[in-house]
Amino acid sequence: MRVALAQVNADGDREANLANAGRLVREAADRGAALVVLPEFFGLYGPAEVMRAAAEPLDGPTTEWASGLAAELGIDLVPGSFVERPADRPGLFNTSVHVGPDGRVRARYRKIHLFDATIPGAETRETDLFEHGDQAVVTVLADGTRLGMSVCFDIRFPELYRALAVQADVLVCPAAFPMITTRDHWPVLLRARAIENQAFMLGCSQVGAHDWDRVSGGRSMVCDPWGLILAQASDTPGLVVCDLDFDRQRWVRGRLPALEGRRAFAPPAERPREENVNA
């Protein structure tokens, strides 16, 4: 299966952002991609007050745009994420969807792990804006490939990906990873999630300086189940296009059956036993 990651630089101009993303998605489809992934907040990205004002329902402008484009091109599309304001409950969510080649929304994932940090250049309190999602999601692509969904800060929580990998062949992580953590953490985390779950890992991040106080690190990449980086974007907007070899995945999972070797175990005691302390 051929996949593509469309690395973009979004700001507060939704119309321009969607136009730029659309050009990359069309180019990806022209190059034979069956699945295209966009970054977190690809359609509109700004400070909390801008994001709050841009909140939309599940069937709002972002999903409508994605549905029309996926149906037009006949592709599976994961259009990053957007600020969802549900019709049936209070609060906002950082929401990612999977849209099938028929334009229907096949799955919705609400980001579980929210980014609260005081790192210089990445000061954020997502919990001031969003509610936590509480449901892991695996969806099925048109060709039957099973896709585990996540968003950005989720990448630091391996237990989510292990739960997904029990069912999924491919793991996807749209992101707007800050520049300051991208170089040291992003490639390592993506490769680790691929290795420990013996799954293809697709990480698609925003890149470059935005029109507010934030710089994203880019380096969108595809990792294989052995942890090898199959393709990586440059430090500018553009496409990563790559073929996934599922025979390779079956070989890795068959020769090194880490998923089959999982065992249940009791958690550590709240306080170590005396004899263990001095062992």
N, C-alpha and C positions, 0 to 999 in steps of 0.2 A: 504494500500500500504506500502511495506517495502522500506525504504530508508537507504542509508549509506553515511557517511561523511568520506573521506579518508584524515586524517590529516598527512601531510608530512613536511619534512625539506629539502628544495631545495637549491642548490648552482649553480655554473656556469658550471656544467658538465651535459649537456642536456641528454646524453645517460644514465647516472646513474640515473638521476632524473626520467626519463620516465620508466626505469626498476623498480625502487622502487614503483612508482605510479601504474604501471601495476600489480604488485603483490598484492597490496591492493585492486585494483578494481576487480581482479579475485576472491580474497577471499570474497569480498562483494557479488559478483554474486553467489558464492557457498553457501553463507548464505541466499540467497533468495532475495537480494535487486533488486528492479525493477528500481530504480533511484540511481545513485551514483554521488556524488559531490566531486570535488577536490578544493584545495585552489587557490587563486590568484597566478599567476606566478609559478605554481607547476612544470613546465617543465624547467624553467631556471630563476634564481633570483640572481641579483647582482647590483652593482652601475650603475649609469645612462649610462656610456660609454659601459658597458657590455650589458645592455638591448638594447641600440640603435643599437649596432652591431648585435644583435640577432633578429632584426625585421624581420618579415616574412609576406607573403600574407595570405589571409584568407584560402587558400587551401595549406598552407605550412606544415612543419613537425608536428607541434602540432595538427592541425586539422586532418591531415592524420592519425596520430597515434590514436587519439580519435575515428575517424570513423571506423578504422579497429577493434579496441577493442570493441566498442559498438556493431558492427555487429557480431563479433565472439561470444560475450556473450549474445546477444539479450536483451540489457538493454538501458534505457535512460541514457545519460552521460552528465554532465555539467563539462567539464574539466577546471575548474578554469578560468584563463585568460592568455593571452600572448600579446606580443607586435606586433600589426598589422601594416603593411605598405601597405595601400590600393593601388591598381593598378590604380585607377581612380581619385585620388586626392592627394595633398601633405599632409605631416604630418604623425604622428604616433598616434595610439590609444591603450588604454588598453582595450582589447576586450575579451569578454566571448561568448562562443557558446553553444548551446544545440544540441547534436547529438542523433538521434533516433536509435532504435534497428536495423534499416535497414542500418545504417551507414551514412545516409544523414544528413547534417546540417539543422536543422529545424528552428533555429533562431540565430541571431547575436546581441549582445548587446555591445555597446561601452560606457565605463564608463563615466558618466555625471559629477560627482563631483570629482575633482582632489585634491589630498592631498598636501597642502603646509603648513609646520609646522616647528617651531623652538624648539620643545620640546626636551630636551636632551635625546639622545638615539633614537630619531625618526626624526632627521632633514631631511626634504625632500622637494623638489620642483618639484612635478610632472608636473606642468605647463611648466617647462623648457624642458620637454621631450615629453609630450602628448598634443594632442588637446582634447577639451571637446566633448564627445558625446552629442547628442541632442534629442534622441528618447527613450522613455520608451518602454519596450518590455515585452509582455506576450506571452508565447509559450504553446503548448499543448503536453503533454506526450502521450505515446502510449495508455494508458488506458483512455484518455480523461481528466485527471487532468490538470488544468490550472496553469502554473508556471510563477511567476513574477521574472524577472532577475535584479540583481544589483551586484555591486562589492565594497567591502571594505568600503572606506570613504563615499560611498552613505548611509551607515547605519545611519549617523548623520543627514539625511535630510528626515524627516517624510513625507513631501509632495510627494516625489517620491513613497513611499510605499502606501500611500493612493490612489494615482492614479492607482497603480498596483492592489491593493486589490479590487477595484471595479469590476475587471474582474477575479482575480486570487484566487485560493484556498490555494496555497503554495507560499511562498516567499523564495528566495535563495540568499545567500550572500557569495561568495568565497572571502577570505581575506588573507592578510599577516599583521595582526594587530600587531603593535609594543608591546613588552612586557610591556613598561611603561604605556600604556593606557589599556591593556587587563584586568587586574584585577579589575580596578575601573569602566571601561566604557563598555567593550564588552558585558558581560552578561546582564547588565542593558539595553543597547540599543537593543539587540536582543529581550529581553522580552517585552520591550516597543513597538517595532514594531509589535510583535505578538498580544499583548493585544489590542492596538488601532485599529488594522485592522482585529482582530478576524480570524487570519490566522496562519497556521503552518509556523514557521520561521526556516530555515536551515542555520546556520552559520558555514562555514568550513574554518578554518584558518591554516596557517603554524605554526610550533612550533620549538622553540630552537634557538641556536646560528647558524648563517650562516657563510660562509667563507669570509665575509666582515663585515663591522661595523654595524651590525643589529642583533637584537634578536627578534624573534616573540613569541607571548604569548600563542598560542594554544587555549585550552578551546573550541574547536569546540563543538557545541551543537544543539539540536533540541528542540524548544519550541512549545507548543501547543497553540491553540487560546485563552486559558484562561491565558496564560503567564507562565504555569508550564514548568519547564525544564524536558523533558522526558528522555533525555540521554545526557551525556557530556563526552568528551574525557579527558584522563589524560594529563600530561605534557610531553608526548613523542609521537613520530609518532605511528599511529595506526588507528583503525576503530571505528566509532560510528554507530551502526545498530539499527534501531527503526521502529516500525509500526505506521503509521498515521491512526487515527480513524476519518473518515469524518462524521460519525454519531455524534460524539462529537462536531465537528465544526458546524454542522447544529443546534445542540442543543444550543450552545453558541450564534450563530447569530440569532436564533429564539427567545430566552429568553431575550437577551440584544441587541436589534436591533440598534446598534450604527451606522452601515453603512447606514441603512435606514433613520436614523435621521439626516443625513447631511443636512445643509442648506447653500445657497449662502448668502454672506454678503459683505458689502462694506468694503474696507480696512480702517484702521484708518487714520484720517486726518494727513497731513504732519506736522501740528503744532496744538497741542491741543487747543480747544476753551477755551476762558477765563473762562467761568462758570464751565468747567470741572476741570480746574487746582485747584480751591479752594474748590471743592466739598468735 
